[in-house]
């Protein structure tokens, strides 16, 4: 069940932002950490900022 939820969340990242999973005010680093955690990859900070 968790695998299905994580798969759905990963798929959703391709189509919409996930800012609703973050507090109202958040840093770029917090957003990047969330993406990295969900996608299970390490992203390069300068390249992440361009996304």
C-alpha positions in Angstrom: 0.0 0.0 0.0 2.8 2.4 0.8 4.5 1.5 -2.4 1.4 2.5 -4.4 1.1 5.8 -2.5 4.8 6.6 -3.1 4.4 5.7 -6.8 1.4 8.0 -7.1 3.2 10.8 -5.4 6.2 10.4 -7.7 3.9 10.4 -10.8 2.2 13.5 -9.5 5.5 15.4 -9.3 5.7 15.3 -13.1 2.5 17.2 -13.5 2.0 19.5 -10.5 4.0 21.2 -7.8 4.0 19.6 -4.3 4.0 22.8 -2.4 0.9 21.7 -0.6 3.1 19.2 1.3 5.2 22.1 2.7 4.4 24.8 5.2 3.1 28.1 4.0 6.6 29.5 4.1 9.5 27.2 3.1 13.0 27.5 1.9 14.4 26.2 -1.4 16.5 23.7 0.6 13.3 22.3 2.2 11.6 22.0 -1.1 14.6 20.3 -2.6 14.8 17.9 0.3 11.2 17.0 -0.2 11.7 16.3 -3.9 14.8 14.2 -3.1 13.0 12.2 -0.5 10.1 11.4 -2.7 12.1 10.7 -5.8 14.9 8.9 -3.9 17.6 10.8 -5.8 20.2 13.4 -4.9 19.7 16.6 -6.9 22.3 19.2 -7.7 21.3 22.5 -5.9 22.1 24.9 -8.8 20.2 22.7 -11.3 17.3 22.3 -8.9 16.8 26.0 -8.7 16.3 26.2 -12.5 13.4 23.7 -12.3 
